[in-house]
Amino acid sequence: VLKYLEKTCCVSSVCGQPPLNPRIVGGQAAPEGAWPWQVSIHRGGGGHICGGSLINNLWVLSAAHCFQSGSASDNTVYIGRQSQENANANEVRRTIVEVINHESYNPSTNDNDIALLKMASTVTFTNYIRPVCLAASGSTFHAGTDSWVTGWGSIGSGISLPSPQNLMEVEVPVVGNRKCKCDYAGVFLINDNMICAGLEAGGKDSCQCPNDHGLWGPMVSKQNSRWIQSGVVSFGRGCARPNNPGVYARVSRYQSWINSKITENQSELSCYCSIHTT
């Protein structure tokens, strides 16, 4: 059952609806335009350092662990990008003017690993650039819920993304927090601000290799006709190991926080779409 929260859903006509992704595929390079909210974040003159998601025409959602140092203007985002090496005719580039890490982000426990990035100017939505819908407060993603993670991270333990470094996608089921807590008992503290996903047998994951867990980006699930972001890649142990699911910041826990930050300079054009799913 989907309930549209009209108060924050002024982009409801386009959020979570990629016109160039009519099919479901996985474990391979994503078709161009399949995930039009995917953002590639670069720092300084370097390459891709973190993933993110476009949530409206001005703001990007990402992970706090990516922004523990440096100034906002050091970061540049690319939206509509397919390849990290080849030309991307459908992309736009924006500098970042503000980075807002969650005030209670704890790098020791990975709790509240979520951040907002404000772009220097708005973007125009196209077939290749569209916002994702966000999971509203109280949303439930049951164990086994089919989910997709996208990004430019490693594709295996110690295996970097091969040239030309095209955007990748992987399909993983949600793992209930009770099982996730058992899987990580004595290693990581899993709490209600987190959501886990991965195959019990391993083999598919947003690889949590050293220095790699930011390279992937949003985790989304399709509800009826719309894609809803349930998680932001945060951490894990190893890469696609059995009984070691990837751990994500649970987006539904942060709707009020996102609202409070965006509405400081809210305009009608910069609100986002949140959808409650049960």
ABEGO torsion letter per residue (X at the ends): XBBBBAAAAAAAAABGBBAABABBBBGBBBBBGABAABBBBBBEABBBABBBBBABAABBBBBAAABABEBAAABBBBBGBABAABBBAABBBBBBABBBBBAABBAAAGBGBBBBBBBABBBBBBAABBBBBBBBBGBBBBBGBBBBBBEABBABBGBBBBOAGBBBBBBBBBBBAAAAAAAABGABBBBAABBBBEBAAEGBBBBABBGAAAABBBBBBBBEABBBBABBBABEBEBGBBGBBBBBBBAAAAAAAAAAAAAABBBAAABBBBBBBX
